[in-house]
Amino acid sequence: MQVSINPINASSKAIDITVEPERVDKYYQKYLKKAAQELVVPGFRKGKAPLSMVERLYADRIEDYFQKEVVDDVFEEAVKEHDIHFLLYPEIKDIKWAKGSEMNIQIEIEVEPELEFKQLDNLKVPYTPILLDEEVNRYLEELRQEHSVMVDVETAEAEDEIASEISLEIEGNSYTVNFTFYAGDSKPFRSFPELVGAKTGDVVDVNVSGKLIIYGMREIDAKIDPETSYPAKIMVNSVMRKQVPVLDDDFAKDMEFDSMEQMRAKIADDMRLKNEHLNINGRNQAVISKLFIDNNFELPMKTLRYLAEQQTSKIADEQTKAYYLYQYQMQIAQEMINVYIMNNLRKAMPLEITEEMQTEYYTHEAILDDKTVEAWKEANQKDISDETYKDVVQGYFLLKQIADTSEFFVPEPEENQGEFVEEPFEEALEEIVDQAQEPENE
């Protein structure tokens, strides 16, 4: 048996296998005898018909199944002999064979890309750091929202919550359901501009999406078209508005501080260390993005499509499925890029992990989780005890080592006919997923 392996691109290879005539004939005779025991030939008891007659009657079926058996056996042998690693399953592109001659099998496999990085030190990496002041503002806003209250108001404005009774007539049957809507247009399917200005007791005519009825009003057992809008009447039972406190000294005093200035300073002190470690992770991820852009390689697209389709296989609605398929493809493409770059970095930059490095990494993760090191280790004991966890620690230090020699800069927003231009990595990721959306060439 002769085997040749040729790269198609960074993520796929062509494997040509030639099997000598004598070996193919043994396979053929073996399968022919096996088929003769199972196939029915008119005028003969099962298993008693001459092989020549079985072959004449069932030649196509025998050839098809026999070829599959040959391919399975010789490919498995080639994988072991040549240490072939592949993703998912091999794709048989062509089989050439005539009785009495050799068999040529052409197989295509997807593989993990092998990279030779153009540059690993002194990189110029775009990265917008996480600013401590912005993190403090975000935390204060969350705190402010947590202390909000809902109050009754007379007249609805945009964003107000409307407790209501909705009435619909579908296929001659009337349905009434209690449901919460919103005035304005901020929440898809559940917001209605018609509700702005409504008061308790008002009845407002609207058109309700079939999707909302299917997924939100399960009491309605009628046959609903998700793409159709249904006329309905909303009777307003109450109008509620979220009332959030002002971030001033009075709010700070409620939180047991003397002033907002003092409160902000304390929050900043508490968040400073975590912010530094968030930026370590941010710079590490920016390094991965930079390495992908500089060493742009093709991802295994069939594997990408397959994994995303598995995640969405149970979604019946085609429009919803298409949305989630795109989102999963984005997520899986990002994960693939991370994994393949890290695996290739481990080959390019061998690094032995010491106990001190492990402790430093555990401390880093504990800070991000707002825990002590011991509490973090206890919560993640199962992961830490896994032998592969050393790869996670190693990956962290490999990226940090590259980051320490890199120059990070905040990218300037670009203008293109008045429209914002995406960062190169995001643009590349979208191109990959757009390619994944296209039908495969047969």
Wavefront OBJ file of the C-alpha trace (Angstrom):
o trace
v 0.000 0.000 0.000
v 1.343 3.403 -0.983
v 0.323 6.559 0.890
v 1.037 10.162 -0.051
v -0.005 13.137 2.079
v -0.137 16.617 0.574
v -1.253 19.867 2.213
v -4.168 21.700 0.600
v -3.942 24.643 2.987
v -3.032 25.199 6.642
v -6.086 23.277 7.849
v -6.628 20.486 5.314
v -4.663 17.713 3.638
v -5.184 15.370 0.695
v -4.347 11.734 1.254
v -3.861 9.431 -1.746
v -3.827 5.717 -0.979
v -3.000 3.106 -3.604
v -3.837 -0.496 -2.705
v -2.188 -3.281 -4.703
v -4.450 -5.493 -6.920
v -3.806 -8.702 -4.940
v -4.929 -7.148 -1.678
v -7.986 -5.533 -3.247
v -8.986 -8.864 -4.807
v -8.784 -10.584 -1.401
v -11.102 -7.942 0.014
v -13.439 -8.404 -2.935
v -13.603 -12.191 -2.695
v -14.123 -11.993 1.059
v -17.019 -9.578 0.705
v -18.515 -11.493 -2.218
v -18.664 -14.688 -0.121
v -20.158 -12.768 2.775
v -22.777 -11.180 0.484
v -23.658 -14.553 -1.013
v -24.677 -15.781 2.444
v -27.083 -12.871 2.920
v -28.496 -11.941 -0.516
v -31.510 -13.673 -2.076
v -31.081 -15.233 -5.536
v -34.286 -16.520 -7.210
v -34.324 -20.335 -7.443
v -31.713 -20.866 -4.735
v -31.846 -21.162 -0.969
v -30.082 -18.315 0.807
v -26.341 -18.909 0.739
v -26.466 -21.656 -1.905
v -26.333 -19.610 -5.127
v -23.103 -19.667 -7.205
v -20.837 -16.699 -6.535
v -20.853 -15.770 -10.226
v -24.644 -15.449 -10.193
v -24.632 -13.395 -6.958
v -22.011 -11.147 -8.492
v -23.966 -10.695 -11.721
v -27.230 -9.826 -9.941
v -25.827 -7.571 -7.213
v -22.592 -6.210 -8.700
v -23.310 -2.539 -7.935
v -24.360 -3.145 -4.345
v -21.431 -5.476 -3.688
v -18.942 -3.025 -5.195
v -20.299 -0.132 -3.147
v -20.145 -1.921 0.202
v -16.878 -3.679 -0.548
v -15.197 -0.372 -1.411
v -16.343 1.156 1.877
v -14.859 -1.769 3.771
v -11.540 -1.397 1.935
v -11.448 2.351 2.599
v -12.169 1.894 6.308
v -9.415 -0.704 6.725
v -6.662 0.950 4.679
v -7.342 4.445 6.030
v -7.127 3.149 9.610
v -3.840 1.470 8.701
v -2.496 4.644 7.070
v -3.436 6.708 10.128
v -1.432 4.412 12.420
v 1.529 4.010 10.078
v 1.909 7.711 9.240
v 0.674 9.162 12.562
v -2.104 11.111 10.855
v -4.207 13.367 13.081
v -7.499 14.720 11.803
v -10.642 16.545 12.935
v -14.067 14.935 12.720
v -14.314 12.363 9.928
v -12.393 11.922 6.640
v -14.131 12.865 3.397
v -13.799 10.408 0.536
v -13.314 12.502 -2.598
v -12.829 9.728 -5.175
v -12.320 5.970 -5.564
v -10.889 4.548 -8.796
v -10.993 0.789 -9.255
v -11.660 -1.848 -11.887
v -11.757 -5.544 -11.118
v -8.283 -7.072 -11.229
v -6.489 -3.727 -10.872
v -5.182 -1.580 -8.031
v -7.499 0.747 -6.135
v -6.751 4.456 -5.812
v -8.486 6.244 -2.939
v -8.482 10.022 -2.556
v -9.373 11.305 0.917
v -9.479 14.820 2.290
v -9.077 15.533 5.989
v -9.177 18.666 8.116
v -6.326 19.111 10.534
v -5.175 21.483 13.216
v -3.156 24.195 11.429
v 0.627 24.115 11.819
v 2.094 27.619 11.959
v 5.467 29.234 11.639
v 5.083 32.617 13.283
v 6.623 35.548 11.428
v 7.469 37.383 14.650
v 6.979 36.735 18.371
v 8.745 39.628 20.075
v 8.635 43.415 19.843
v 5.135 43.309 18.383
v 3.098 46.466 17.972
v -0.298 45.453 19.340
v -3.530 47.485 19.237
v -5.254 47.349 22.611
v -7.680 49.650 24.365
v -7.036 49.223 28.090
v -9.769 48.839 30.677
v -9.651 52.148 32.561
v -10.117 52.136 36.310
v -12.343 55.244 36.237
v -14.654 53.564 33.717
v -14.827 50.420 35.841
v -15.722 52.523 38.883
v -18.445 54.281 36.873
v -19.800 50.925 35.693
v -19.861 49.593 39.262
v -21.633 52.715 40.545
v -24.221 52.471 37.766
v -24.908 48.830 38.661
v -25.215 49.814 42.324
v -27.567 52.638 41.352
v -29.745 50.256 39.338
v -29.813 47.758 42.206
v -31.292 50.462 44.457
v -33.928 51.517 41.957
v -37.620 51.174 42.775
v -40.736 50.830 40.640
v -43.330 53.526 41.179
v -46.872 53.935 39.871
v -47.304 56.785 37.386
v -50.366 58.165 35.660
v -49.203 58.467 32.043
v -46.804 56.113 30.254
v -43.528 57.375 28.822
v -40.899 55.478 26.817
v -39.341 52.601 28.841
v -42.266 52.428 31.289
v -43.555 48.975 32.227
v -47.196 48.275 31.370
v -49.053 45.551 33.273
v -51.856 44.639 30.910
v -54.491 42.288 29.653
v -54.084 41.478 25.967
v -57.010 40.206 23.889
v -56.647 38.482 20.495
v -58.915 36.638 18.107
v -57.251 33.783 16.220
v -59.039 31.373 13.882
v -62.409 32.472 15.276
v -61.431 31.899 18.917
v -60.919 34.671 21.474
v -57.985 34.650 23.876
v -57.184 36.925 26.821
v -53.768 36.808 28.509
v -52.157 38.828 31.293
v -48.829 40.128 30.025
v -46.247 42.841 30.691
v -45.364 45.200 27.843
v -43.252 48.360 27.586
v -43.970 51.762 26.143
v -41.675 52.911 23.330
v -39.515 50.749 21.090
v -36.483 49.594 23.111
v -37.471 45.944 23.615
v -38.074 43.914 20.429
v -41.583 42.420 20.203
v -42.546 43.617 23.722
v -42.392 47.404 23.246
v -45.078 49.440 21.481
v -44.859 53.153 20.626
v -48.676 53.166 20.789
v -48.428 52.718 24.577
v -46.641 56.051 25.066
v -49.211 58.386 26.607
v -51.492 55.539 27.753
v -53.138 55.624 31.193
v -54.604 52.971 33.466
v -57.879 51.735 31.958
v -56.982 52.712 28.375
v -57.383 50.146 25.579
v -54.741 50.383 22.853
v -54.796 48.665 19.443
v -51.487 47.019 18.443
v -50.119 44.292 16.169
v -48.355 41.505 18.087
v -45.611 39.331 16.568
v -46.369 35.635 16.146
v -42.975 34.891 17.710
v -44.012 36.645 20.937
v -47.274 34.695 21.065
v -45.486 31.368 20.517
v -42.668 31.900 23.014
v -44.314 34.246 25.532
v -48.012 33.378 25.637
v -48.084 29.616 25.980
v -51.699 29.734 27.184
v -52.705 30.363 23.559
v -52.936 26.942 21.911
v -53.878 28.120 18.410
v -51.739 27.491 15.344
v -49.500 30.583 15.114
v -47.320 31.703 12.209
v -44.111 33.190 13.709
v -43.718 35.516 10.704
v -47.223 36.989 10.979
v -48.372 39.933 13.106
v -51.754 39.552 14.821
v -54.104 42.459 15.699
v -54.722 42.738 19.429
v -56.086 45.044 22.101
v -54.024 45.898 25.172
v -55.969 47.049 28.226
v -53.637 48.954 30.551
v -53.943 47.744 34.170
v -51.075 49.817 35.577
v -48.104 51.931 34.483
v -44.858 51.486 36.417
v -41.694 53.520 36.058
v -38.227 52.652 37.272
v -36.948 55.340 39.581
v -33.184 55.302 40.133
v -31.321 57.329 42.766
v -28.973 60.174 41.838
v -25.262 59.489 42.412
v -24.713 62.291 44.871
v -23.574 62.744 48.476
v -26.986 61.656 49.778
v -26.668 58.366 47.937
v -23.112 57.951 49.290
v -24.370 58.558 52.846
v -27.010 55.873 52.357
v -24.078 53.593 51.508
v -22.359 54.694 54.767
v -19.814 57.078 53.224
v -19.305 60.739 54.063
v -19.417 61.859 50.440
v -19.533 60.610 46.856
v -15.871 61.587 46.474
v -14.923 59.356 49.391
v -17.095 56.532 48.048
v -15.509 56.700 44.597
v -12.017 56.716 46.095
v -12.753 53.620 48.205
v -14.278 51.739 45.272
v -11.257 52.651 43.094
v -8.849 51.347 45.764
v -10.801 48.091 46.005
v -10.918 47.637 42.211
v -7.372 48.756 41.340
v -5.644 45.349 41.641
v -8.411 43.507 39.820
v -8.313 46.127 37.054
v -4.586 45.517 36.586
v -5.200 41.778 36.196
v -8.121 42.314 33.830
v -5.703 44.243 31.632
v -3.183 41.394 31.791
v -5.836 39.113 30.290
v -6.845 41.839 27.857
v -3.284 42.287 26.598
v -2.841 38.510 26.324
v -5.970 38.243 24.187
v -4.804 41.207 22.099
v -1.556 39.307 21.446
v -3.568 36.336 20.133
v -5.534 38.659 17.848
v -2.310 40.248 16.593
v -0.723 36.848 15.903
v -3.778 35.778 13.928
v -3.771 38.938 11.818
v -0.014 38.710 11.167
v -0.065 34.964 10.430
v -3.535 34.725 8.942
v -4.394 31.053 8.456
v -7.472 29.208 7.278
v -9.662 27.532 9.859
v -11.124 24.026 9.302
v -14.414 25.269 7.870
v -16.215 21.909 7.668
v -15.463 21.289 11.329
v -16.597 24.809 12.177
v -19.894 24.338 10.319
v -20.461 20.906 11.852
v -19.929 22.060 15.450
v -22.212 25.085 15.009
v -24.917 22.986 13.338
v -24.797 20.499 16.218
v -25.483 23.343 18.641
v -28.505 24.553 16.663
v -29.920 21.222 15.446
v -32.963 21.336 17.763
v -34.103 24.858 16.829
v -37.177 24.528 14.597
v -37.737 28.118 13.503
v -35.427 28.795 10.545
v -34.972 32.512 11.218
v -34.095 31.901 14.881
v -31.827 29.040 13.884
v -29.955 31.219 11.367
v -29.379 33.874 14.049
v -27.985 31.408 16.589
v -25.991 29.555 13.924
v -24.146 32.781 13.132
v -23.512 33.479 16.825
v -22.168 29.950 17.455
v -19.939 30.172 14.397
v -18.464 33.432 15.733
v -17.857 31.838 19.129
v -16.376 28.610 17.734
v -14.139 30.480 15.268
v -12.769 32.580 18.138
v -12.143 29.452 20.237
v -10.430 27.713 17.321
v -8.108 30.669 16.774
v -7.191 30.720 20.466
v -6.559 26.967 20.643
v -4.543 26.713 17.426
v -2.358 29.719 18.200
v -1.687 28.459 21.727
v -0.838 24.933 20.550
v 1.608 26.321 18.006
v 3.118 28.724 20.535
v 3.872 25.783 22.828
v 5.900 24.230 20.013
v 7.650 27.479 19.103
v 8.415 28.566 22.699
v 8.911 25.533 24.975
v 8.360 26.630 28.575
v 8.702 24.587 31.745
v 6.121 25.487 34.399
v 7.465 25.776 37.945
v 5.529 25.680 41.221
v 6.179 29.414 41.630
v 4.567 30.066 38.245
v 1.558 27.955 39.179
v 1.158 29.929 42.409
v 1.404 33.213 40.491
v -1.296 32.059 38.076
v -3.595 30.906 40.887
v -3.154 34.313 42.537
v -4.055 36.023 39.242
v -7.259 33.997 38.899
v -8.173 34.475 42.561
v -7.903 38.256 42.174
v -10.193 38.154 39.129
v -12.745 36.060 41.089
v -12.542 38.298 44.185
v -11.411 35.344 46.306
v -8.458 34.365 48.436
v -5.992 32.019 46.733
v -7.012 29.150 49.005
v -10.719 29.709 48.361
v -10.101 29.865 44.616
v -8.021 26.655 44.676
v -10.703 24.853 46.648
v -13.433 25.977 44.226
v -11.340 24.878 41.200
v -9.720 21.757 42.638
v -11.117 19.471 39.935
v -9.662 21.613 37.119
v -6.312 22.076 38.880
v -5.883 18.331 39.406
v -6.385 17.639 35.692
v -3.037 17.077 33.981
v -4.034 19.313 31.059
v -4.436 22.309 33.385
v -0.707 22.883 33.130
v -1.347 23.845 29.504
v -3.640 26.643 30.713
v -0.957 27.957 33.058
v 1.697 27.610 30.366
v -0.479 29.490 27.852
v -0.922 32.373 30.282
v 2.842 32.793 30.738
v 3.654 32.334 27.040
v 1.297 35.172 26.109
v 2.504 37.305 29.002
v 6.099 36.741 27.872
v 5.234 38.028 24.383
v 3.174 40.891 25.857
v 6.107 41.998 28.027
v 8.200 42.642 24.891
v 5.329 44.210 22.924
v 4.341 47.819 22.436
v 0.628 48.349 23.009
v -1.171 51.314 21.498
v -4.758 52.544 21.487
v -6.032 52.330 17.887
v -7.392 55.510 16.388
v -10.974 55.281 15.108
v -10.985 55.513 11.328
v -13.594 57.106 9.172
v -14.744 55.602 5.893
v -17.383 57.738 4.221
v -18.703 58.605 7.662
v -18.882 55.004 8.895
v -16.777 53.486 11.663
v -14.246 50.908 10.435
v -13.992 47.727 12.500
v -10.747 46.551 14.083
v -8.794 44.138 11.828
v -9.376 41.085 14.045
v -13.127 41.624 14.281
v -13.269 42.156 10.528
v -11.270 38.954 9.899
v -13.526 36.994 12.250
v -16.641 38.182 10.442
v -15.112 37.233 7.083
v -14.504 33.710 8.415
v -18.087 33.364 9.589
v -19.454 34.839 6.350
v -17.460 32.172 4.533
v -18.936 29.525 6.829
v -22.431 30.718 5.822
v -21.756 29.955 2.162
v -22.785 26.541 0.784
v -19.929 24.078 0.491
v -18.637 23.434 -3.003
v -19.404 19.896 -3.988
l 1 2 3 4 5 6 7 8 9 10 11 12 13 14 15 16 17 18 19 20 21 22 23 24 25 26 27 28 29 30 31 32 33 34 35 36 37 38 39 40 41 42 43 44 45 46 47 48 49 50 51 52 53 54 55 56 57 58 59 60 61 62 63 64 65 66 67 68 69 70 71 72 73 74 75 76 77 78 79 80 81 82 83 84 85 86 87 88 89 90 91 92 93 94 95 96 97 98 99 100 101 102 103 104 105 106 107 108 109 110 111 112 113 114 115 116 117 118 119 120 121 122 123 124 125 126 127 128 129 130 131 132 133 134 135 136 137 138 139 140 141 142 143 144 145 146 147 148 149 150 151 152 153 154 155 156 157 158 159 160 161 162 163 164 165 166 167 168 169 170 171 172 173 174 175 176 177 178 179 180 181 182 183 184 185 186 187 188 189 190 191 192 193 194 195 196 197 198 199 200 201 202 203 204 205 206 207 208 209 210 211 212 213 214 215 216 217 218 219 220 221 222 223 224 225 226 227 228 229 230 231 232 233 234 235 236 237 238 239 240 241 242 243 244 245 246 247 248 249 250 251 252 253 254 255 256 257 258 259 260 261 262 263 264 265 266 267 268 269 270 271 272 273 274 275 276 277 278 279 280 281 282 283 284 285 286 287 288 289 290 291 292 293 294 295 296 297 298 299 300 301 302 303 304 305 306 307 308 309 310 311 312 313 314 315 316 317 318 319 320 321 322 323 324 325 326 327 328 329 330 331 332 333 334 335 336 337 338 339 340 341 342 343 344 345 346 347 348 349 350 351 352 353 354 355 356 357 358 359 360 361 362 363 364 365 366 367 368 369 370 371 372 373 374 375 376 377 378 379 380 381 382 383 384 385 386 387 388 389 390 391 392 393 394 395 396 397 398 399 400 401 402 403 404 405 406 407 408 409 410 411 412 413 414 415 416 417 418 419 420 421 422 423 424 425 426 427 428 429 430 431 432 433 434 435 436 437 438 439 440 441 442
